[in-house]
Amino acid sequence: MTDQLCAVFIPALALLLKDAETNKGSPLSEAEVLAIRDGATCIAVPFDVALQMESDRGLRDIVAEDCWSEWQRIRLIMTEPTL
């Protein structure tokens, strides 16, 4: 039996988007989000390894296939200034 492979962004796609939005100084457009996703480094690892990486990061990353709507859901939380 072959382990199912899972795509994992290195660094996490959510962090890449957060950094890009911070550097831009305004919200990213859908085209910008998709371009960042398409240009990001991604590796394929067995599902159990992907789960362990997520646990080690302490962050559930954005699903690439639905990155625009997922980014809209978490961007305000991730881009809030720290106190």
KAFEN-V433061 format. One record per backbone hydrogen bond with DSSP energy under -1.0 kcal/mol. NH is the residue of the N-H (numbers start at 1). CO is the residue of the C=O. Records with the same first field share a line. If there is no record, write none. Layout:
BEGIN
NH: CO + CO
END
This chain:
BEGIN
6: 45
8: 43
10: 41
16: 12
17: 13
18: 14
19: 15
20: 16
21: 17
22: 18
23: 19
24: 20
25: 21
33: 29
34: 30
35: 31
36: 32
37: 33
38: 34
39: 35
43: 8
45: 6
47: 4
50: 46
51: 47
52: 48
53: 49
54: 50
55: 51
56: 52
57: 53
58: 54
59: 54
66: 63
67: 64
70: 66
71: 67
72: 68
73: 69
74: 70
75: 71
78: 74
79: 75
END
